[in-house]
Amino acid sequence: SEERYRDLFQSAPDIIVTVDTKGEIISLNAAFEKLLGWPVSEWLGRPFWEMLHPDDFAKIEASFARSIQGISAPSIEMRVRAQGG
């Protein structure tokens, strides 16, 4: 089932990002590179906040805080920077 999860993660058409409790990126799927132009390797270990549009910080921070507290957070749409800015 781990292999099945990896296949679903990598083949999803939407960008999927996982972060640790400090907000650092621990995994990105292939859609990240395809849609934004950034090599995945450039973002692993970096703070997730660096890729966000500043106007989206508050809603993402609130969702992140709920997740850390064990409260299920809804799916959230946000704006991120493409490689060209």
C-alpha positions as CSV (number, residue, x, y, z in Angstrom):
1,S,0.0,0.0,0.0
2,E,3.0,2.3,0.5
3,E,3.8,1.8,-3.2
4,R,0.2,2.6,-4.2
5,Y,0.3,5.8,-2.1
6,R,3.6,6.9,-3.8
7,D,2.0,6.2,-7.2
8,L,-1.1,8.3,-6.3
9,F,1.0,11.1,-4.8
10,Q,3.3,11.3,-7.9
11,S,0.6,11.0,-10.5
12,A,-1.9,13.5,-9.0
13,P,-2.5,16.5,-11.4
14,D,-2.6,19.0,-8.5
15,I,0.5,20.1,-6.5
16,I,0.8,18.1,-3.2
17,V,3.2,19.4,-0.6
18,T,3.9,17.8,2.8
19,V,5.6,19.8,5.6
20,D,6.9,19.0,9.0
21,T,5.7,20.7,12.2
22,K,8.3,23.5,11.7
23,G,6.8,24.3,8.2
24,E,9.7,22.8,6.3
25,I,8.9,21.0,3.1
26,I,9.5,17.2,3.3
27,S,8.0,16.1,0.0
28,L,6.6,17.4,-3.2
29,N,4.9,15.6,-6.1
30,A,5.8,15.7,-9.8
31,A,3.1,18.3,-10.5
32,F,5.0,20.9,-8.5
33,E,7.9,20.8,-11.0
34,K,5.6,20.5,-14.0
35,L,3.3,23.4,-13.1
36,L,5.7,25.8,-11.3
37,G,9.0,25.1,-13.1
38,W,10.9,24.7,-9.9
39,P,13.1,21.6,-9.5
40,V,11.7,19.6,-6.5
41,S,15.3,19.3,-5.1
42,E,15.5,23.1,-4.7
43,W,12.6,23.2,-2.3
44,L,13.1,20.1,-0.1
45,G,14.0,21.3,3.4
46,R,13.0,24.9,2.8
47,P,10.3,26.8,4.7
48,F,6.9,26.3,3.0
49,W,6.1,30.0,3.6
50,E,8.7,31.1,1.1
51,M,6.6,29.9,-1.8
52,L,3.3,31.5,-0.8
53,H,1.7,34.7,-1.9
54,P,1.8,37.1,1.1
55,D,-2.0,37.6,1.0
56,D,-2.5,33.9,1.7
57,F,-0.2,33.7,4.8
58,A,-3.0,34.2,7.4
59,K,-5.4,31.4,6.1
60,I,-2.5,29.0,5.6
61,E,-1.1,29.7,9.1
62,A,-4.5,29.1,10.7
63,S,-4.9,25.8,8.8
64,F,-1.4,24.7,9.8
65,A,-2.1,25.5,13.5
66,R,-5.3,23.5,13.4
67,S,-3.4,20.5,11.9
68,I,-0.7,20.6,14.5
69,Q,-3.4,20.6,17.2
70,G,-4.9,17.4,15.6
71,I,-7.9,19.2,14.2
72,S,-8.7,18.2,10.7
73,A,-8.1,21.0,8.3
74,P,-10.0,21.5,5.1
75,S,-8.4,21.4,1.7
76,I,-7.1,24.9,1.0
77,E,-6.4,26.7,-2.3
78,M,-3.5,29.1,-2.2
79,R,-1.3,31.0,-4.6
80,V,2.4,30.0,-4.9
81,R,5.3,31.5,-6.8
82,A,6.2,30.0,-10.1
83,Q,9.9,29.9,-11.0
84,G,9.5,33.0,-13.1
85,G,8.0,34.9,-10.2
